[in-house]
Amino acid sequence: MTTQETLFSKIIRKEIPADIVYEDDLALAFRDINPQAPVHILVIPKKPIPKLADAESGDQDLMGHLLLTVKRVAEQEGLSNGYRVAINTGNDGGQTVHHLHLHILGGRQMNWPPG
Ligand code: AMP
């Protein structure tokens, strides 16, 4: 797996600013700079996994932690009426930043299919 530096690595190291809403040893959550919903937050692992397809069996606990972090952040944001969790993966998935991230979208009714 080749790991390239992305701007999310710089956000993790606090070298560029971000509106961070949650942080622990393994994960970071911050508001998307171009929000697609009233609440749009990205949850990322501090480990620079480029995309979901690059996750390995040794990342099992980390992947579970990311999902539970989504739940925790959604509660923190008051999304009691529900929310969308999206992971864009690779070119066809529409991924633009090559550091695994989980989108939390909420505060409005989501549409399906997402397009
Ligand atoms: P994706 O298209 O799934 O790779 O999503 C990448 C997301 O990162 C997009 O929703 C962007 O708006 C967001 N993004 C890009 N740069 C930043 C930044 N500096 N701070 C916060 N979000 C960003």
Boltz pocket constraint, residues with backbone or C-beta under 6 A from the ligand:
constraints:
  - pocket:
      binder: B
      contacts: [[A, 7], [A, 17], [A, 18], [A, 30], [A, 31], [A, 32], [A, 33], [A, 34], [A, 35], [A, 42], [A, 87], [A, 88], [A, 93], [A, 94], [A, 95], [A, 96], [A, 97], [A, 98], [A, 101]]
      max_distance: 6.0
